[in-house]
Amino acid sequence: MRKNISMLAGITLLVGTILAGCTGGGQAPTTQPGAVQSPDASAPAPASNVEQVFRANLTSEPSTADPGLAKDATSGTLVRATFDGLTRLDGDSKPMNSVASDVKLSDDNLVYTFTIRDSKWSNGDPVTAHDFEFAWKRALDANFGAEYAYQLYYIKNAEKVNKGEVSADQLGVKALDDKTLEVTLENPTPFFLQLTAFYTYYPVNKKVVEANPNWAMEAATHVSNGPFKLTAWEHKSKIILEKNEHYWDKDAVKLEKIDFAMIEDDNTALSMFDNGELDWAGQPLGGLPVDAVPALKDSGKLVVHPKATMYWYKMNTTKGPLANVKIRKALSLAVNRQEIVDNITQVGQVPTMGMLPQSMIIKKEGYFKDNDVETAKQLLAEGMKELGVTQLPTITLSYNTTDRHKKIAEAIQDQWRKALGIDVKLMNKEFKVHLDDMHQLNYEVARIGWNADFNDPINYMEMFRDQNTGNNDTGWENERYKELLKLSATENDPAKRTQLFAEAEEIFMNEMPLIPLFTDVDIWVQSDKVKGVQVDGLGFIDLKWAEKVE
């Protein structure tokens, strides 16, 4: 016997307690679902004679347009616009049916059966259950190099497939026919339908992928199944998306075209917005110049949107002085986070002395005091004694090129110099190079932000479970930490699960492979003519329901 869960409500996590709800069957709504900056979803869409072209800036070149390889927010924005999953998130981060017209769940909460609706790829091919099976097995192939492969580990045998311990044939996913996909999990996973809205779970067109391994890097060969299709990609210059006439829910898509510029300089992008050349400037697509934020806030033009996102500095724990835990702790404790959020970011970011954002925080007071310079000096002295040195060599702090990242790095460089007498060299890099260098452990300290993929501590903690996990990038690993996360996967008591997470986070913060700075927010400005852009509480932007009005 199976439970019909055609539409499963999302998860709200309050200090480790997961509350999930569900509603009965029916088609997924085709109007905008309760999004930020949107009209009432129950009201008819306003008539508009405005040209349906949305113009915005991407601060950096997307690393890929392949959902199996997407690993950064810019690529995620492109993939989310051009692909569609079994489910799609609404404005409250709740999953709604999308390519799946119906979902049934077995009584033991382990087997999901998805019914695939009639839909097509942008080249006219039918989207089938086989496309999902192929895509997930492809992402788990270690030779493919998907850094988000671990997001599939909730599926039975997925981790073993990824590590080459069993064949892909033993993965708990099977296309029973073109319209039916059966998925068996390792353990009951109440947020699984949130995961199926994430891009690692998107399908790819098997025929296209097998014919051309580089299909996703050029517009001419790109094939997708989402609201928009990629029609032009002038690398490091611009990207153009157009409405996908083959999309199953095309009547809900109002925009005819999305025109993305790729300008690294935030001041230039804001000037283009002021001149009417862009409809949107700022996050989650790009950035705003820090110096402009107070005036934009005072004018009432600035949109400030809380999200489950952390701003971190990761540290390479495998070599040099940062292999010493006391040196790492000294750097973290010497940071004055309050000064940074008061004087640089300025729009409600919360200094955070743990690894988790405010929406899922476990230890609210944190694991150390902000700006604890005296303890930092003591730890630095002890660490240098252990290393047998009287002066640390110059430490390189890397960040990707935006105005905000630069100013934060300069502030921390100054704080470390004044508090600890450490010489810090700043190095800015193009975003793709920055990510690649981190993944290759070709750095010492590096800026990174982490947007939650779903609102549960495991989403943050699991990336550090294994030293070679795709998004770890610190070289850190701890056996007890790994054990606690594995125990959490089978613990059904929310309070006990929270206790496991609390012990895991304490281990992590005691060994300090990263420096937590603050829980972030998204800030942007948008044209009054733009409606229906969905920015959810996880920081995801979805342009499916966007439109231009008078």
VENKAHU-V15770 format. One record per residue. N is the residue number from 1. RES is the residue in three letters. OMEGA is omega in whole degrees, -180 to 180 (NA if undefined). NEAR is the number of other C-alpha atoms within 10 Angstrom. Layout:
n=N res=RES omega=OMEGA near=NEAR
n=N res=RES omega=OMEGA near=NEAR
//
This chain:
n=1 res=MET omega=-179 near=8
n=2 res=ARG omega=177 near=14
n=3 res=LYS omega=178 near=15
n=4 res=ASN omega=179 near=18
n=5 res=ILE omega=-178 near=22
n=6 res=SER omega=177 near=25
n=7 res=MET omega=-176 near=26
n=8 res=LEU omega=180 near=24
n=9 res=ALA omega=-178 near=21
n=10 res=GLY omega=-174 near=25
n=11 res=ILE omega=170 near=22
n=12 res=THR omega=-177 near=21
n=13 res=LEU omega=176 near=17
n=14 res=LEU omega=-178 near=15
n=15 res=VAL omega=172 near=18
n=16 res=GLY omega=-179 near=21
n=17 res=THR omega=-178 near=17
n=18 res=ILE omega=179 near=17
n=19 res=LEU omega=-179 near=13
n=20 res=ALA omega=178 near=14
n=21 res=GLY omega=178 near=12
n=22 res=CYS omega=175 near=12
n=23 res=THR omega=-174 near=11
n=24 res=GLY omega=-171 near=10
n=25 res=GLY omega=180 near=16
n=26 res=GLY omega=-180 near=12
n=27 res=GLN omega=173 near=13
n=28 res=ALA omega=-179 near=20
n=29 res=PRO omega=179 near=14
n=30 res=THR omega=171 near=14
n=31 res=THR omega=-175 near=20
n=32 res=GLN omega=-173 near=24
n=33 res=PRO omega=171 near=23
n=34 res=GLY omega=-173 near=18
n=35 res=ALA omega=173 near=23
n=36 res=VAL omega=177 near=19
n=37 res=GLN omega=-175 near=16
n=38 res=SER omega=173 near=19
n=39 res=PRO omega=176 near=17
n=40 res=ASP omega=-177 near=14
n=41 res=ALA omega=-179 near=15
n=42 res=SER omega=-178 near=10
n=43 res=ALA omega=177 near=9
n=44 res=PRO omega=180 near=9
n=45 res=ALA omega=-179 near=16
n=46 res=PRO omega=178 near=10
n=47 res=ALA omega=-178 near=9
n=48 res=SER omega=173 near=13
n=49 res=ASN omega=180 near=8
n=50 res=VAL omega=177 near=11
n=51 res=GLU omega=-174 near=13
n=52 res=GLN omega=178 near=17
n=53 res=VAL omega=179 near=19
n=54 res=PHE omega=-176 near=22
n=55 res=ARG omega=-178 near=20
n=56 res=ALA omega=-179 near=23
n=57 res=ASN omega=169 near=27
n=58 res=LEU omega=-176 near=27
n=59 res=THR omega=-176 near=29
n=60 res=SER omega=175 near=24
n=61 res=GLU omega=174 near=22
n=62 res=PRO omega=180 near=24
n=63 res=SER omega=-179 near=20
n=64 res=THR omega=170 near=21
n=65 res=ALA omega=179 near=26
n=66 res=ASP omega=-178 near=26
n=67 res=PRO omega=179 near=27
n=68 res=GLY omega=-178 near=25
n=69 res=LEU omega=-178 near=21
n=70 res=ALA omega=-176 near=22
n=71 res=LYS omega=-177 near=21
n=72 res=ASP omega=-174 near=17
n=73 res=ALA omega=-178 near=21
n=74 res=THR omega=177 near=22
n=75 res=SER omega=179 near=21
n=76 res=GLY omega=177 near=25
n=77 res=THR omega=180 near=21
n=78 res=LEU omega=-178 near=27
n=79 res=VAL omega=-179 near=26
n=80 res=ARG omega=178 near=26
n=81 res=ALA omega=-173 near=23
n=82 res=THR omega=-180 near=28
n=83 res=PHE omega=178 near=24
n=84 res=ASP omega=-180 near=27
n=85 res=GLY omega=175 near=23
n=86 res=LEU omega=175 near=29
n=87 res=THR omega=176 near=28
n=88 res=ARG omega=-177 near=24
n=89 res=LEU omega=174 near=26
n=90 res=ASP omega=-176 near=21
n=91 res=GLY omega=176 near=23
n=92 res=ASP omega=-179 near=19
n=93 res=SER omega=178 near=26
n=94 res=LYS omega=-178 near=23
n=95 res=PRO omega=175 near=26
n=96 res=MET omega=-180 near=25
n=97 res=ASN omega=176 near=26
n=98 res=SER omega=177 near=25
n=99 res=VAL omega=173 near=29
n=100 res=ALA omega=178 near=27
n=101 res=SER omega=-178 near=21
n=102 res=ASP omega=178 near=23
n=103 res=VAL omega=175 near=25
n=104 res=LYS omega=-178 near=20
n=105 res=LEU omega=-180 near=20
n=106 res=SER omega=-177 near=14
n=107 res=ASP omega=179 near=10
n=108 res=ASP omega=177 near=11
n=109 res=ASN omega=-178 near=16
n=110 res=LEU omega=-174 near=17
n=111 res=VAL omega=175 near=22
n=112 res=TYR omega=176 near=22
n=113 res=THR omega=-178 near=24
n=114 res=PHE omega=172 near=24
n=115 res=THR omega=-177 near=22
n=116 res=ILE omega=-180 near=21
n=117 res=ARG omega=174 near=20
n=118 res=ASP omega=179 near=15
n=119 res=SER omega=-175 near=19
n=120 res=LYS omega=169 near=20
n=121 res=TRP omega=-178 near=22
n=122 res=SER omega=175 near=25
n=123 res=ASN omega=177 near=17
n=124 res=GLY omega=177 near=14
n=125 res=ASP omega=176 near=14
n=126 res=PRO omega=172 near=16
n=127 res=VAL omega=-177 near=24
n=128 res=THR omega=175 near=25
n=129 res=ALA omega=180 near=26
n=130 res=HIS omega=178 near=21
n=131 res=ASP omega=177 near=19
n=132 res=PHE omega=179 near=23
n=133 res=GLU omega=180 near=23
n=134 res=PHE omega=-177 near=18
n=135 res=ALA omega=-177 near=20
n=136 res=TRP omega=177 near=23
n=137 res=LYS omega=177 near=21
n=138 res=ARG omega=-179 near=20
n=139 res=ALA omega=-179 near=24
n=140 res=LEU omega=177 near=29
n=141 res=ASP omega=-176 near=18
n=142 res=ALA omega=-180 near=15
n=143 res=ASN omega=-179 near=9
n=144 res=PHE omega=175 near=14
n=145 res=GLY omega=177 near=15
n=146 res=ALA omega=-178 near=22
n=147 res=GLU omega=178 near=22
n=148 res=TYR omega=-179 near=22
n=149 res=ALA omega=-177 near=26
n=150 res=TYR omega=177 near=21
n=151 res=GLN omega=178 near=22
n=152 res=LEU omega=-174 near=22
n=153 res=TYR omega=177 near=17
n=154 res=TYR omega=178 near=19
n=155 res=ILE omega=-177 near=23
n=156 res=LYS omega=177 near=20
n=157 res=ASN omega=-177 near=23
n=158 res=ALA omega=-180 near=29
n=159 res=GLU omega=180 near=20
n=160 res=LYS omega=177 near=16
n=161 res=VAL omega=-178 near=20
n=162 res=ASN omega=-179 near=26
n=163 res=LYS omega=176 near=13
n=164 res=GLY omega=-178 near=13
n=165 res=GLU omega=175 near=11
n=166 res=VAL omega=-180 near=14
n=167 res=SER omega=179 near=15
n=168 res=ALA omega=179 near=20
n=169 res=ASP omega=-179 near=11
n=170 res=GLN omega=176 near=13
n=171 res=LEU omega=-177 near=23
n=172 res=GLY omega=175 near=18
n=173 res=VAL omega=-177 near=27
n=174 res=LYS omega=173 near=19
n=175 res=ALA omega=-179 near=19
n=176 res=LEU omega=172 near=12
n=177 res=ASP omega=-176 near=13
n=178 res=ASP omega=-172 near=16
n=179 res=LYS omega=-174 near=17
n=180 res=THR omega=178 near=20
n=181 res=LEU omega=179 near=24
n=182 res=GLU omega=-178 near=20
n=183 res=VAL omega=178 near=19
n=184 res=THR omega=-177 near=21
n=185 res=LEU omega=174 near=21
n=186 res=GLU omega=-179 near=17
n=187 res=ASN omega=174 near=17
n=188 res=PRO omega=-176 near=18
n=189 res=THR omega=-172 near=16
n=190 res=PRO omega=-180 near=17
n=191 res=PHE omega=-175 near=20
n=192 res=PHE omega=-180 near=18
n=193 res=LEU omega=167 near=26
n=194 res=GLN omega=179 near=23
n=195 res=LEU omega=-177 near=24
n=196 res=THR omega=173 near=20
n=197 res=ALA omega=-178 near=25
n=198 res=PHE omega=-167 near=22
n=199 res=TYR omega=175 near=26
n=200 res=THR omega=-179 near=27
n=201 res=TYR omega=179 near=24
n=202 res=TYR omega=176 near=28
n=203 res=PRO omega=166 near=26
n=204 res=VAL omega=-179 near=27
n=205 res=ASN omega=-175 near=23
n=206 res=LYS omega=-178 near=16
n=207 res=LYS omega=-179 near=10
n=208 res=VAL omega=-177 near=16
n=209 res=VAL omega=-178 near=17
n=210 res=GLU omega=-179 near=10
n=211 res=ALA omega=-175 near=9
n=212 res=ASN omega=-179 near=11
n=213 res=PRO omega=-178 near=9
n=214 res=ASN omega=-175 near=14
n=215 res=TRP omega=-171 near=17
n=216 res=ALA omega=-175 near=20
n=217 res=MET omega=178 near=16
n=218 res=GLU omega=-179 near=17
n=219 res=ALA omega=-175 near=18
n=220 res=ALA omega=-177 near=12
n=221 res=THR omega=-176 near=15
n=222 res=HIS omega=178 near=23
n=223 res=VAL omega=-175 near=26
n=224 res=SER omega=-177 near=30
n=225 res=ASN omega=-174 near=29
n=226 res=GLY omega=-177 near=29
n=227 res=PRO omega=-177 near=29
n=228 res=PHE omega=177 near=31
n=229 res=LYS omega=-179 near=29
n=230 res=LEU omega=-177 near=27
n=231 res=THR omega=176 near=17
n=232 res=ALA omega=177 near=16
n=233 res=TRP omega=174 near=17
n=234 res=GLU omega=-168 near=13
n=235 res=HIS omega=-179 near=12
n=236 res=LYS omega=180 near=15
n=237 res=SER omega=180 near=13
n=238 res=LYS omega=176 near=16
n=239 res=ILE omega=177 near=22
n=240 res=ILE omega=174 near=18
n=241 res=LEU omega=176 near=24
n=242 res=GLU omega=-179 near=19
n=243 res=LYS omega=-180 near=23
n=244 res=ASN omega=-177 near=24
n=245 res=GLU omega=180 near=20
n=246 res=HIS omega=-176 near=21
n=247 res=TYR omega=-174 near=26
n=248 res=TRP omega=-177 near=19
n=249 res=ASP omega=-173 near=19
n=250 res=LYS omega=-179 near=16
n=251 res=ASP omega=178 near=11
n=252 res=ALA omega=-177 near=17
n=253 res=VAL omega=-177 near=21
n=254 res=LYS omega=-179 near=20
n=255 res=LEU omega=174 near=21
n=256 res=GLU omega=-173 near=16
n=257 res=LYS omega=172 near=20
n=258 res=ILE omega=-177 near=21
n=259 res=ASP omega=180 near=18
n=260 res=PHE omega=166 near=21
n=261 res=ALA omega=176 near=21
n=262 res=MET omega=-177 near=21
n=263 res=ILE omega=-177 near=18
n=264 res=GLU omega=-174 near=22
n=265 res=ASP omega=-177 near=17
n=266 res=ASP omega=179 near=23
n=267 res=ASN omega=178 near=19
n=268 res=THR omega=180 near=13
n=269 res=ALA omega=179 near=27
n=270 res=LEU omega=176 near=23
n=271 res=SER omega=177 near=13
n=272 res=MET omega=176 near=17
n=273 res=PHE omega=-180 near=21
n=274 res=ASP omega=-180 near=15
n=275 res=ASN omega=179 near=10
n=276 res=GLY omega=180 near=12
n=277 res=GLU omega=176 near=13
n=278 res=LEU omega=177 near=21
n=279 res=ASP omega=-174 near=22
n=280 res=TRP omega=174 near=24
n=281 res=ALA omega=-180 near=28
n=282 res=GLY omega=-175 near=24
n=283 res=GLN omega=-3 near=22
n=284 res=PRO omega=-175 near=20
n=285 res=LEU omega=-177 near=21
n=286 res=GLY omega=-179 near=25
n=287 res=GLY omega=173 near=25
n=288 res=LEU omega=177 near=24
n=289 res=PRO omega=-176 near=17
n=290 res=VAL omega=-176 near=20
n=291 res=ASP omega=-179 near=15
n=292 res=ALA omega=-173 near=12
n=293 res=VAL omega=-179 near=19
n=294 res=PRO omega=-179 near=14
n=295 res=ALA omega=178 near=11
n=296 res=LEU omega=179 near=15
n=297 res=LYS omega=-179 near=16
n=298 res=ASP omega=-179 near=9
n=299 res=SER omega=-178 near=9
n=300 res=GLY omega=-179 near=9
n=301 res=LYS omega=-173 near=15
n=302 res=LEU omega=172 near=18
n=303 res=VAL omega=178 near=17
n=304 res=VAL omega=-173 near=15
n=305 res=HIS omega=179 near=19
n=306 res=PRO omega=178 near=20
n=307 res=LYS omega=180 near=22
n=308 res=ALA omega=-175 near=23
n=309 res=THR omega=176 near=24
n=310 res=MET omega=173 near=27
n=311 res=TYR omega=-173 near=22
n=312 res=TRP omega=159 near=20
n=313 res=TYR omega=174 near=21
n=314 res=LYS omega=179 near=24
n=315 res=MET omega=176 near=25
n=316 res=ASN omega=-174 near=23
n=317 res=THR omega=-170 near=24
n=318 res=THR omega=-175 near=14
n=319 res=LYS omega=177 near=12
n=320 res=GLY omega=-177 near=13
n=321 res=PRO omega=-178 near=21
n=322 res=LEU omega=170 near=20
n=323 res=ALA omega=179 near=18
n=324 res=ASN omega=-174 near=19
n=325 res=VAL omega=-180 near=17
n=326 res=LYS omega=175 near=23
n=327 res=ILE omega=179 near=24
n=328 res=ARG omega=180 near=25
n=329 res=LYS omega=180 near=24
n=330 res=ALA omega=179 near=26
n=331 res=LEU omega=-178 near=24
n=332 res=SER omega=-176 near=27
n=333 res=LEU omega=-178 near=24
n=334 res=ALA omega=180 near=24
n=335 res=VAL omega=175 near=26
n=336 res=ASN omega=-176 near=20
n=337 res=ARG omega=-179 near=24
n=338 res=GLN omega=178 near=17
n=339 res=GLU omega=-179 near=15
n=340 res=ILE omega=-178 near=20
n=341 res=VAL omega=179 near=20
n=342 res=ASP omega=-169 near=14
n=343 res=ASN omega=-178 near=14
n=344 res=ILE omega=-175 near=18
n=345 res=THR omega=162 near=21
n=346 res=GLN omega=-175 near=14
n=347 res=VAL omega=171 near=21
n=348 res=GLY omega=174 near=16
n=349 res=GLN omega=-175 near=22
n=350 res=VAL omega=175 near=18
n=351 res=PRO omega=-172 near=24
n=352 res=THR omega=-178 near=28
n=353 res=MET omega=176 near=24
n=354 res=GLY omega=-175 near=27
n=355 res=MET omega=-172 near=28
n=356 res=LEU omega=177 near=28
n=357 res=PRO omega=-173 near=28
n=358 res=GLN omega=-176 near=23
n=359 res=SER omega=-179 near=22
n=360 res=MET omega=-175 near=20
n=361 res=ILE omega=-179 near=20
n=362 res=ILE omega=179 near=21
n=363 res=LYS omega=-171 near=16
n=364 res=LYS omega=-178 near=14
n=365 res=GLU omega=179 near=11
n=366 res=GLY omega=-174 near=17
n=367 res=TYR omega=177 near=15
n=368 res=PHE omega=179 near=16
n=369 res=LYS omega=173 near=16
n=370 res=ASP omega=174 near=19
n=371 res=ASN omega=179 near=18
n=372 res=ASP omega=-172 near=16
n=373 res=VAL omega=-177 near=22
n=374 res=GLU omega=178 near=14
n=375 res=THR omega=178 near=16
n=376 res=ALA omega=179 near=24
n=377 res=LYS omega=180 near=19
n=378 res=GLN omega=179 near=14
n=379 res=LEU omega=179 near=20
n=380 res=LEU omega=179 near=23
n=381 res=ALA omega=179 near=19
n=382 res=GLU omega=-180 near=15
n=383 res=GLY omega=179 near=22
n=384 res=MET omega=177 near=17
n=385 res=LYS omega=178 near=12
n=386 res=GLU omega=179 near=12
n=387 res=LEU omega=-179 near=15
n=388 res=GLY omega=180 near=9
n=389 res=VAL omega=177 near=12
n=390 res=THR omega=178 near=9
n=391 res=GLN omega=177 near=13
n=392 res=LEU omega=172 near=16
n=393 res=PRO omega=178 near=12
n=394 res=THR omega=179 near=11
n=395 res=ILE omega=180 near=18
n=396 res=THR omega=178 near=16
n=397 res=LEU omega=-176 near=22
n=398 res=SER omega=176 near=25
n=399 res=TYR omega=175 near=23
n=400 res=ASN omega=-166 near=23
n=401 res=THR omega=163 near=19
n=402 res=THR omega=-177 near=23
n=403 res=ASP omega=-177 near=17
n=404 res=ARG omega=-179 near=18
n=405 res=HIS omega=-180 near=20
n=406 res=LYS omega=-177 near=17
n=407 res=LYS omega=176 near=17
n=408 res=ILE omega=179 near=20
n=409 res=ALA omega=179 near=23
n=410 res=GLU omega=179 near=15
n=411 res=ALA omega=-179 near=19
n=412 res=ILE omega=173 near=19
n=413 res=GLN omega=-180 near=20
n=414 res=ASP omega=179 near=17
n=415 res=GLN omega=180 near=19
n=416 res=TRP omega=179 near=22
n=417 res=ARG omega=-177 near=14
n=418 res=LYS omega=-175 near=13
n=419 res=ALA omega=-171 near=18
n=420 res=LEU omega=-179 near=19
n=421 res=GLY omega=-177 near=13
n=422 res=ILE omega=176 near=18
n=423 res=ASP omega=-177 near=17
n=424 res=VAL omega=176 near=19
n=425 res=LYS omega=178 near=13
n=426 res=LEU omega=180 near=16
n=427 res=MET omega=177 near=16
n=428 res=ASN omega=-175 near=17
n=429 res=LYS omega=170 near=14
n=430 res=GLU omega=-167 near=15
n=431 res=PHE omega=-178 near=21
n=432 res=LYS omega=178 near=16
n=433 res=VAL omega=178 near=13
n=434 res=HIS omega=180 near=21
n=435 res=LEU omega=-179 near=23
n=436 res=ASP omega=179 near=13
n=437 res=ASP omega=177 near=16
n=438 res=MET omega=-178 near=24
n=439 res=HIS omega=179 near=19
n=440 res=GLN omega=-176 near=11
n=441 res=LEU omega=177 near=19
n=442 res=ASN omega=-179 near=14
n=443 res=TYR omega=172 near=21
n=444 res=GLU omega=174 near=22
n=445 res=VAL omega=-175 near=27
n=446 res=ALA omega=178 near=28
n=447 res=ARG omega=172 near=21
n=448 res=ILE omega=172 near=18
n=449 res=GLY omega=179 near=18
n=450 res=TRP omega=174 near=21
n=451 res=ASN omega=178 near=21
n=452 res=ALA omega=175 near=22
n=453 res=ASP omega=172 near=20
n=454 res=PHE omega=-168 near=25
n=455 res=ASN omega=180 near=24
n=456 res=ASP omega=-178 near=23
n=457 res=PRO omega=-178 near=23
n=458 res=ILE omega=-180 near=17
n=459 res=ASN omega=176 near=15
n=460 res=TYR omega=-171 near=21
n=461 res=MET omega=-173 near=19
n=462 res=GLU omega=-179 near=18
n=463 res=MET omega=180 near=19
n=464 res=PHE omega=-177 near=22
n=465 res=ARG omega=-178 near=24
n=466 res=ASP omega=-179 near=17
n=467 res=GLN omega=-175 near=15
n=468 res=ASN omega=174 near=16
n=469 res=THR omega=-172 near=20
n=470 res=GLY omega=-175 near=17
n=471 res=ASN omega=179 near=21
n=472 res=ASN omega=172 near=22
n=473 res=ASP omega=177 near=26
n=474 res=THR omega=-175 near=25
n=475 res=GLY omega=-177 near=20
n=476 res=TRP omega=176 near=21
n=477 res=GLU omega=180 near=19
n=478 res=ASN omega=-174 near=15
n=479 res=GLU omega=180 near=9
n=480 res=ARG omega=176 near=13
n=481 res=TYR omega=179 near=22
n=482 res=LYS omega=-179 near=16
n=483 res=GLU omega=-179 near=13
n=484 res=LEU omega=179 near=19
n=485 res=LEU omega=177 near=20
n=486 res=LYS omega=177 near=14
n=487 res=LEU omega=-179 near=12
n=488 res=SER omega=-178 near=18
n=489 res=ALA omega=-178 near=15
n=490 res=THR omega=-179 near=13
n=491 res=GLU omega=-178 near=16
n=492 res=ASN omega=178 near=12
n=493 res=ASP omega=-176 near=11
n=494 res=PRO omega=-179 near=15
n=495 res=ALA omega=179 near=14
n=496 res=LYS omega=177 near=14
n=497 res=ARG omega=178 near=19
n=498 res=THR omega=178 near=18
n=499 res=GLN omega=177 near=15
n=500 res=LEU omega=179 near=19
n=501 res=PHE omega=-179 near=22
n=502 res=ALA omega=179 near=18
n=503 res=GLU omega=180 near=14
n=504 res=ALA omega=-179 near=21
n=505 res=GLU omega=178 near=22
n=506 res=GLU omega=176 near=17
n=507 res=ILE omega=-177 near=14
n=508 res=PHE omega=-177 near=20
n=509 res=MET omega=177 near=19
n=510 res=ASN omega=179 near=14
n=511 res=GLU omega=166 near=18
n=512 res=MET omega=175 near=25
n=513 res=PRO omega=175 near=27
n=514 res=LEU omega=178 near=26
n=515 res=ILE omega=176 near=25
n=516 res=PRO omega=-179 near=25
n=517 res=LEU omega=-180 near=26
n=518 res=PHE omega=168 near=26
n=519 res=THR omega=-168 near=27
n=520 res=ASP omega=172 near=27
n=521 res=VAL omega=170 near=24
n=522 res=ASP omega=174 near=23
n=523 res=ILE omega=179 near=21
n=524 res=TRP omega=168 near=21
n=525 res=VAL omega=-179 near=21
n=526 res=GLN omega=177 near=19
n=527 res=SER omega=177 near=17
n=528 res=ASP omega=-179 near=12
n=529 res=LYS omega=-178 near=13
n=530 res=VAL omega=177 near=20
n=531 res=LYS omega=169 near=19
n=532 res=GLY omega=173 near=26
n=533 res=VAL omega=-175 near=20
n=534 res=GLN omega=173 near=25
n=535 res=VAL omega=-174 near=25
n=536 res=ASP omega=-176 near=22
n=537 res=GLY omega=176 near=24
n=538 res=LEU omega=-179 near=22
n=539 res=GLY omega=177 near=24
n=540 res=PHE omega=174 near=21
n=541 res=ILE omega=-180 near=22
n=542 res=ASP omega=-176 near=22
n=543 res=LEU omega=-177 near=23
n=544 res=LYS omega=-174 near=24
n=545 res=TRP omega=-178 near=20
n=546 res=ALA omega=175 near=22
n=547 res=GLU omega=175 near=24
n=548 res=LYS omega=-180 near=22
n=549 res=VAL omega=179 near=16
n=550 res=GLU omega=NA near=11
//
